[in-house]
Amino acid sequence: MTWKIHSWSPDDGVGAIASPHFGPLPFHATANVDSVRDFRVGEAVWVELDGQPPAFQVRAVRPFCQRQPPNTQWPPFDAINGHYDDALLEQHTDRTLQFWVGDCCKHCTPNPGRVRFDEVISTVGLDDDIVFAAPLFRLASPEEVEANHLVVSGGTKAFCIVTDHGQGADGPSIFVVARSVEVIASEVLVPPRT
C-alpha cells in the first residue's frame, strides 16, 4: 500500500499521511525520524504504524528517496540517474574506475549505460563486496569532502556514488576523486524512476 504526505507544516514539523484505503492520519514531529524539513504534499513515504485499522498510530515517516546534500546534482549524471536499478564495477585499475549501469545483469541489459572515472586520485568506501543496487551518482558535498579527508585540487572533482537510493535509508556511499568522468547513456532509456 502506498502512503503519501497528505498535509505538511514545516514550521512545527507535523503533518498527515494518507493511502488509497486509510487516512488522513496525523503524525507528530517525533515520527519524522529523519528530521526532514521539506516534505511535499503527494510525496510517497515509508511509514511504520502501530495499532489496527482504522485506529492506526503513526510511529515513523521517512521519505521514499533520501534527500541529498544541496548543490550536489551534476548534470552529466542526469543521463543515467533514475534510469537503471543496478551497477557493476566493470573495470578497476590504479587510475580508472568504470561502472556498468543497467537492470539486473549484462544479459538483461544489452545496451547499458556506463560511468568511467579517469585519472582517479583516491577512493573511499570502495569494497570488492559492495552491491551497487539502485545507484545515484552525484558530486560530493563540502561536508563529505571534509569528513572523508578527500584531497580535491589541481583540476580534480570529488564525486559520490550513493547505493540503495530510493528504498528508504540510503546504503553506504563511495567517494571518488578524479580529473575526468565520462557518462555514456544507453541508446534506449526507460523513463526515470520516481
C-alpha positions as CSV (number, residue, x, y, z in Angstrom):
1,M,0.0,0.0,0.0
2,T,1.4,3.4,-0.9
3,W,1.3,6.1,1.7
4,K,1.7,9.8,0.7
5,I,2.0,13.1,2.5
6,H,-1.5,14.5,2.8
7,S,-0.5,17.7,4.7
8,W,2.7,19.1,6.0
9,S,3.7,22.1,8.2
10,P,7.5,22.8,8.1
11,D,7.1,25.3,10.9
12,D,6.1,22.8,13.6
13,G,7.1,19.6,11.9
14,V,3.7,17.9,11.9
15,G,1.5,16.6,9.1
16,A,-0.7,13.8,8.0
17,I,-0.4,10.8,5.7
18,A,-3.0,9.1,3.6
19,S,-3.3,6.0,1.4
20,P,-6.0,4.9,-1.0
21,H,-7.5,2.9,1.8
22,F,-6.8,4.9,5.0
23,G,-6.4,8.4,6.3
24,P,-5.6,11.0,6.6
25,L,-3.7,10.0,9.7
26,P,-1.9,12.8,11.6
27,F,1.8,12.4,12.7
28,H,3.8,14.4,15.2
29,A,7.4,15.7,14.8
30,T,8.7,12.7,16.7
31,A,7.5,10.4,13.8
32,N,9.7,12.4,11.4
33,V,12.7,10.3,12.4
34,D,15.0,11.7,9.6
35,S,14.1,15.3,10.5
36,V,13.0,16.1,7.0
37,R,12.1,19.8,6.6
38,D,10.8,19.7,3.0
39,F,8.1,17.0,2.7
40,R,5.8,17.8,-0.3
41,V,2.1,17.1,-0.4
42,G,1.6,14.0,-2.5
43,E,5.2,12.7,-1.9
44,A,5.4,8.9,-1.4
45,V,6.8,7.9,2.0
46,W,7.7,4.9,4.0
47,V,5.5,4.5,7.1
48,E,5.6,2.5,10.3
49,L,2.3,2.1,12.1
50,D,1.1,0.8,15.5
51,G,-2.4,-0.5,16.1
52,Q,-5.1,-1.9,13.9
53,P,-7.1,-0.2,11.2
54,P,-8.7,2.2,11.3
55,A,-7.2,3.3,14.6
56,F,-3.6,3.4,13.4
57,Q,-0.9,5.5,15.2
58,V,1.9,6.8,13.1
59,R,5.2,5.7,14.6
60,A,7.6,6.8,11.8
61,V,7.5,8.6,8.4
62,R,10.5,8.5,6.1
63,P,10.9,9.9,2.6
64,F,10.9,7.2,-0.1
65,C,14.1,8.7,-1.5
66,Q,16.6,10.2,0.9
67,R,17.4,13.8,0.5
68,Q,20.8,14.5,-0.9
69,P,23.0,17.5,0.1
70,P,22.3,20.7,-1.7
71,N,24.2,21.6,-4.8
72,T,25.5,18.0,-5.4
73,Q,23.5,17.2,-8.6
74,W,25.8,17.2,-11.6
75,P,24.0,17.5,-15.0
76,P,26.1,14.8,-16.9
77,F,24.8,12.2,-14.4
78,D,21.2,13.0,-15.3
79,A,21.6,10.8,-18.3
80,I,21.8,7.7,-16.1
81,N,20.4,8.6,-12.6
82,G,16.9,7.2,-12.2
83,H,17.0,5.1,-15.4
84,Y,18.7,2.0,-14.0
85,D,18.4,-0.3,-11.0
86,D,21.8,-1.8,-10.8
87,A,25.5,-1.1,-11.3
88,L,28.6,-3.3,-11.5
89,L,32.2,-2.4,-11.1
90,E,33.4,-3.3,-14.6
91,Q,37.0,-2.0,-14.6
92,H,39.2,-1.1,-11.6
93,T,42.8,-0.1,-12.1
94,D,45.1,2.3,-10.2
95,R,43.8,5.2,-12.3
96,T,40.5,4.1,-13.7
97,L,37.1,3.0,-12.4
98,Q,34.3,2.1,-14.9
99,F,30.8,1.1,-13.8
100,W,28.3,-0.8,-15.9
101,V,24.9,0.7,-15.2
102,G,21.8,-1.3,-16.2
103,D,19.0,-3.5,-15.0
104,C,19.7,-6.9,-13.5
105,C,22.6,-8.2,-15.5
106,K,24.5,-7.8,-18.8
107,H,22.2,-10.3,-20.4
108,C,19.1,-8.4,-19.5
109,T,20.6,-5.0,-20.5
110,P,22.3,-5.4,-23.9
111,N,22.7,-1.6,-24.2
112,P,23.8,-0.4,-20.7
113,G,25.0,2.9,-19.5
114,R,28.5,3.4,-18.3
115,V,30.3,5.8,-15.9
116,R,34.1,6.0,-16.3
117,F,36.3,7.9,-13.9
118,D,39.7,8.6,-15.3
119,E,42.9,9.8,-13.6
120,V,41.5,8.6,-10.3
121,I,43.4,10.2,-7.4
122,S,41.6,8.4,-4.5
123,T,38.6,6.4,-3.4
124,V,36.9,6.0,-0.1
125,G,34.4,3.2,0.7
126,L,35.0,1.1,-2.4
127,D,34.9,-2.5,-1.3
128,D,35.0,-5.5,-3.6
129,D,31.9,-7.0,-2.0
130,I,29.8,-3.8,-2.2
131,V,26.4,-4.2,-4.0
132,F,25.6,-1.2,-6.3
133,A,21.8,-1.6,-6.2
134,A,19.8,1.5,-7.2
135,P,22.8,3.7,-7.6
136,L,22.8,7.5,-7.6
137,F,25.8,9.3,-9.0
138,R,26.4,12.9,-7.8
139,L,29.1,15.4,-6.6
140,A,30.3,15.0,-3.0
141,S,29.3,17.9,-0.7
142,P,31.9,20.1,1.0
143,E,30.9,18.4,4.3
144,E,31.5,14.9,2.8
145,V,34.9,16.0,1.4
146,E,36.0,17.2,4.8
147,A,34.5,14.2,6.7
148,N,36.2,11.7,4.4
149,H,39.5,13.6,4.2
150,L,39.3,13.9,0.4
151,V,42.0,16.0,-1.3
152,V,40.5,17.9,-4.2
153,S,42.9,20.1,-6.1
154,G,44.6,20.7,-9.4
155,G,41.5,20.2,-11.6
156,T,40.1,17.2,-9.8
157,K,36.5,16.8,-8.5
158,A,35.0,14.8,-5.7
159,F,32.1,12.5,-6.6
160,C,29.8,10.4,-4.6
161,I,28.1,7.1,-5.6
162,V,25.1,6.5,-3.3
163,T,23.9,2.9,-3.1
164,D,20.4,1.6,-2.5
165,H,18.9,5.0,-3.3
166,G,15.1,5.1,-3.3
167,Q,14.5,2.2,-0.9
168,G,14.2,4.1,2.4
169,A,17.5,4.8,4.0
170,D,20.4,5.0,1.5
171,G,23.2,2.4,1.6
172,P,26.9,3.2,2.0
173,S,28.4,5.9,-0.1
174,I,31.5,5.6,-2.2
175,F,33.7,8.6,-2.9
176,V,35.9,9.1,-5.9
177,V,38.3,12.0,-6.6
178,A,39.2,12.1,-10.3
179,R,40.2,14.5,-13.0
180,S,37.6,13.4,-15.6
181,V,34.4,11.5,-15.8
182,E,32.7,10.1,-18.9
183,V,29.0,9.3,-18.8
184,I,27.7,7.1,-21.5
185,A,24.0,6.7,-21.6
186,S,22.3,3.8,-23.3
187,E,20.7,4.3,-26.7
188,V,17.4,3.1,-25.2
189,L,16.4,4.5,-21.9
190,V,13.4,3.7,-19.8
191,P,11.6,6.6,-18.1
192,P,13.3,7.7,-14.9
193,R,12.2,6.1,-11.6
194,T,10.2,8.5,-9.4
